[in-house]
Amino acid sequence: CVSIGTNKGFKILAVNPFTLLYSLESAPVSIAEMLYNTNIIAVVGMNERAIFTLKRLTIWDTNTQTSRIDFSFNSPITYVKMNKERLIAATQYNIDIYNLSNMHKLFSIDINGSLVRIALSPGLSKYYLAYTANILKGEVTVYDLTTCTKQLTINAHKKPIIQMKFNSKSNFLATASSEGKTIRVFSIPSGKRLYSLRRGMYVTEIYSLSFDPTSTLIGLTSVRGTLHIFKLGASETVQSESREKQDSGSDSEDKMLNNDKRDNKHHLDGEESDEEEKGSGGFCGGWCGLKFLFSKIGGIVADDPVEALTAKTSLAKFTGENIKKPNIVGFDKDDKVILFCKDGSYYEYKFDPAKNEIKEIQSTNLSEFKNSLD
């Protein structure tokens, strides 16, 4: 199912086949967050003079068609997330965490007016909240919502993070920065970097990230109109351990490169350069020469040459004009990739892992949902 906020209210639809399950047209809705496939939906409005407002979070029951509870805030609500244990409501100044079973507030995080992005893990036995509250660099803070304690901070990128996503098991966190060149996957709760995924050499905006149900694939879309699928094989940790065994007893520069930047367990450097890539004025020694060479490989920045060699490229990609529109990407069963665009259009693709190909198999024009997705 998919929940959609519109300029008239909100709707809930089944996807295969597309069927309208519920509709309420009473006031414009900016956020319509559904609790899995249940009758509970969190609703935030678009203005101050309506049944749903910008500063009030309403937990709506579609069975009874009434509000179960309302929460009022002093500033507009920017994010709402739910899993089976926790409700998260965020403004530009605070992130409030509630126990979903009784709606009691557990604690609040002060973010000083700089919230950029949040992600909530689906959870099995553990529940995590990740948020980035730094508009200058790509720092991610992770909270353990089971113990209500701060777990760790990851310096994931040098530039601000614009997309984050947990996998279904809550043990992977994928991040993308404003440069959109490299996506990184971190182990949770350790914070160790497991994978670097190279999207391309040019700066772009990443619209959406998603793991498949088995956490072996990652899909992403960008403003360039391209859908990428990456395969997660052996992690960088496993690869580096293998290289260390092969290089045991060697004092070569390759071994020095492989051991670079592993001292800090929780803080990892980013891939983006603070300056535009440019040619070298002359050869300045082996290390500088290597860094310059690596900076030209797939747009990977000069200050992490090891990542330039180990970053995975996409297994398959598909380019289309429809993908240039703001969208959300996701995986369905049987290797299907689904895309839901902000203008209300819906697309299905088939990923063939044997041929590493993506083909469009279905599209639906939902013109009545124009400008509906947040």
N, C-alpha and C positions, 0 to 999 in steps of 0.2 A: 504493500500500500504506500501511497504518497499523500502527504498533507500539503495544501497549497493555500497561502494567504493571498487574497485578491483585494482590489479596491472597493469591493462590496461586502466581503466577509471571508469565509474560508470554506474549503472543500476537501473531502477525502475520497481518493480514487483507488480502485484496484488497477493493477497494471496489465495483467495478462488474463483475459482481454481487458481493455480500458472500460471500467464501469464506475459510474458515480455512486459512491456508497453513502455519502452524507454531505449536506450543504447547509450552511447558515449564512444568510445575507442580511446583516443588520448594521454593519459599520466596517470601514476599511481596516484591514489586518496586515501588519508588517511581519509578524512572526506567528507561525502555526506549527508548533513542535509536537509531534505525536509520540506517545510512549509505546514503542514497538507497534504491534498491530492491535492495540487495545482500544477501548472506548474513551481513553483519557488523552486530552490534547491541551497543551499550554498555549495560550493566546495573548498576544500583545497588539494593541491598536496602532493607528497612525496619527491620531489627533487627540485633543483633550476633551472634546464634547461629544462623546459617544459611549456606547455600552463597553467597548474596548478602547483603552487609551494607551498612550505612549509610556505612561508612568505607572501603569497597573498591570500586573500579571494575573490572568484568570486561568484557573484550572477547570476546564470544561468537560462535562460528562456527556458524550453523544447519545448515550442510552436514555438518560433522564432529560436531556436537553436543558440542563441547568448548570450553574457554576457550583463547583464543590468548595472552592475557597478562592479568595482574592488577596493579593499582596500589593501594597502600595509602596512606591519608591519616590525619592525626592528629585530624581532626574530620569531622563528617558532610558528605557531598558534596551540594551544593544544585543544581548545574547541570552538565549534560554536553551539549556540542555537537560536531558533526563536519561537515566538508566533505571534499572529495577530497584535500586536502593537510594539514589540521590537525585535531587533537583537542584540545578544551578541556574541562578539568575544574575546577570552582570549588567552594570552600568559603566560609564566611563570612570567611576570613582571607586566602586567596590564590586567584589564577587561574593555573593551570598550563597551558602551551601545549606540545603535543607534535607532532613530525613524524609524520604518520600512517603513512608508508611504513615507518619503522623503529622507531617508538614511542619515539624519544629525546626527552627533554625539551629544548625550545629555550630557554625562559626562564619566569620566574614573576613575577607582579605582586602586590605587597603591597597589600591593600585595607583593612587595619586593622579588620576585623570589621563593615563597614557595607555589604556588597554588597546591592544591591536588585534589579538586573536585568542580564542580558547578552544580546547578540545577535551571531551569527556570520554573515558574508556567505557566500552560496553560492559566489561567485567564478567568474570566467572566467580572467582573467590576474592579478587582484589579489584579495587576501583581507584582510578587515578584521574586527576584533573591536571591538564597542562595549559599554561597561559603564557603569553608574551606581553610584557608591559613596558617595552623599551622601543621607542620609535627611531633609535639611532643604530642599534645593533641587534643581532639575532640571538638573544638570550631567552631561554625557555626555563620556566620554573614549574616543577612537578610536585603536586601534593598527593599524599596517600589519603584517600577519602574514607578508608576503613578506620584508620587511627586518627584522622584529622590532623595530620602533621605534615610539614614540608619535607619532601623526600630528597630532592636534589635540584641543582641548577645546571643546565647544559649550555655551554657557549656553542650553539649549533652552527651559526653563520656569522659573518662579519656585518652583513646588511640585515635590515629588519625582516622578520619572518612574517609571511602573509598567508601561509597555509600550513596546517598541522592535522595529522590524522593518526588515531590509534588503530591497531588491528583488532580482530574479534576476541583474541585471547588476552588483550591488554598488556602484552609483553614487548610490543614494538611500537615506536613512535616515529612517524615520517614527518619531515619538515622541509619547507621550501622558502627561500628568501625572496626579496623583491627583485633580485637579479634573475632568478628563474633558470639558472644554468645547471645547478646541481641539486638533486634531492638527496637528503641523508636519512638513514634509518638508524635509530638508536635502540639499544636494549633497555627495557624498563624492568626493574628499578635501578639497575647498575649505572645507566647513562653511557655505556660504552658504544662507540660507533660501530655498527655492524656492516653497513653498506653505504657506498656512494654511487649514485645513479646520475649519469651525465645526459641531460636532456638535449643540450646543444651549445653552440658557442656564442649565441647572441642573447642579449638581455631581453626578457619577456615577462609577462605576468602569468603566473600559474593560477588558473581558475579553481581547480579542484584536484584532490588526491584521494585515492581509495585503495585499500587492500582487498584482494579476493578472499572468499571465506576460509581458504586454507593457508593464507598468509604466504603464499609462494609467488604471487604476482602483485604488482602495483600498477594501477592505471592513473594517468594524469592528463589533464587538458590545459591548453594555454591560449592566450589571446591571438597567437599566430595561427590558430585554426587546426591544430594537430592534436590527435589523441595518441599517446604513447603507452605501451605496455612493457614493463620491465619484469624480468624473472629474477627472483631472489634465490641464488644457489648457496654455495659455501660462503660464509661471512668473511669479512676482512680479517677478523680475529683468527679464524681457522686458517686462512691463507697465509697470514703473517707468521703464525706458529709453524706452518709447513716450511716457509722460506727460512725461518730461523734455524730449523733442523738441518736444512740443506746447506746453509751458510755457516754452520757450527765450526768454530776455529778459524774462520776467515776474517781478515781485517779489511776487506774491500769496501769501497765507497758505497756499493749497493747495500751492504749490511747496515752502514751508517744511515742510509736513507730509510730503510725499512724500520729502523728503531726510532725514527724521528717522531717527536710529539706523542710519546706514550706514557709520560711520567704522571700525568694528572688523570685520575680515574673518572672524574665527573665533568671536567671542562675540556671541550674540544674546539679547536680553531676552525674558522670558516674558510670558504673557498674563494670568496670574491675579493678582487683587488679594489683598493680605495682610489686608484688612479686608472685612467684609460690605458688599455694595452697599447704599447708603442715599441718601436724598434730600438735596439741597443746601440749606443754611441760607439761601442767598441767592445772587444772581448775582455772580460774582467776576471778571468780565472775559470777553472772547471765548474765550480759550484754555481757561479752567476750565469755561466753559459748554459748549464743544464736547466736552471730555473727559467731562463728566457725561452729555451726550446720547448719546455713543457708547457709554458704559458700559451703556446700557440696550438697545442694539441686539444682540439675540441673545446677551446675557450676556457680550459681550466687555468686558474690563476697561478701565478709564478710562485707564491709562497707555500705551496704544498705539492711538490713535484711527484711524491709517491701517489697521491690521489689521482694525478693525471694518468698514471699507468694502471691503476687498479679499478678506477670507476667503471661501472657497467654501463654500456649503451643500451638503448631500448631494443627489446626483442622484436617488436613490431610497431608500426605506426600507421595512422590513417589521417588524411588531410581532407577537410571539407569546410565550406563557407559557414555551415551551421555551427561548427565548433568555435568559431570566432565570437559567438554570442556568449555572454556570461552563462555558466552552466554548472551542473553537479554531475560527476561521474560515479558510477557504481558497478558492481559485479552481480550478476544473477547466476543461477545454476546452469550447467551445461555450457560453460565457457561463453556465456553471453555478457556483453558489456552494455550498460544502459546509460543514456545521457538525457538529462532533463534541463532544458534551457529556460532562462529567465523570462523569455517571451511566451512560455507555456508549451513550446514544441517538445516532442519526445522522440528519441531515436534509440534503436536497438542495433547492436553490432554482434557479429559472430567472430570470435577469435579462434583460429585454427592453430593449435600449438605444434602440430606436425609440420606445417608449412610456414609458421610464424607470419600469418596473414590476418588482417582484419577486414571484414566486409560488412557493409550496411545491409540489414535484412528487413528493417521495418521503420517507418516513421509515421507519426501522427500529428496532425495540425490541431492544436487546441487553442484556437483564436480567442475563445471566450475567457481564457486564463491569461491574457496579455498582461505583461508587467506584474506577474504574480509572485514569482519566487524572490525571496530575500537573499 
